């Protein structure tokens, strides 16, 4: 039952978009975390069409294979916070146009090449580490936010058009999440988002009145205190 007088508790879990069948420890960890938190509502990084099953969720297999089935098994409703497919495709077209423009200019094309290589190496490392339950747990710590934010700030300084579009994507997420919070005042919400969005959402939601924001570790500590 909603209690408007009580603060709304928000717990944010950061994930990697990896197939659980290839990363069974990751899949087991995510399912167990959802059960442990036992939220009233899950806010999932999915489009409405993906949740309805009318569009493939292959880009976020952890949502399709772990989050949706676990929520159904536990009877937890899911609210989405990714734009509808048509809006997402329009955004992607704008990103592609900016990307194409930047790759034809110095020094942007060199920076983008470096960014591509960095992302590839990061993906290789995460694919190794996400096989370890300890690493998955450590990924939730707010200390990891510093690295993500530093990278985003560097990107914004070097490629403001590019960065502005990614900021717009995060704003899409935030608007839907704030709507979910408004509809579930006083309840416990679990946000499950790609880890690169986690620090941004955490910082924005901390500014909201009557909202208490946790990562997994701080949520556990709050239950012990």
Secondary structure by P-SEA (a helix, b strand, c coil): cccccccbbbbbbbbccccccccaaaaaaaaaaaaaacccccccccccccccccccccccccccccaaaaaaaabbbbbbccccaaaaaaaaaaaaaaaaaaaacaaaaaaaaaaaaaaaaaaaaaaaaaccaaaaaacccccaaaaaaaaaaaaaaacaaaaaaaaaaaaaaaaaaaaaaaacccbbbbbbccccaaaaaaaaaaacccbbbbcaaaaaaaaac
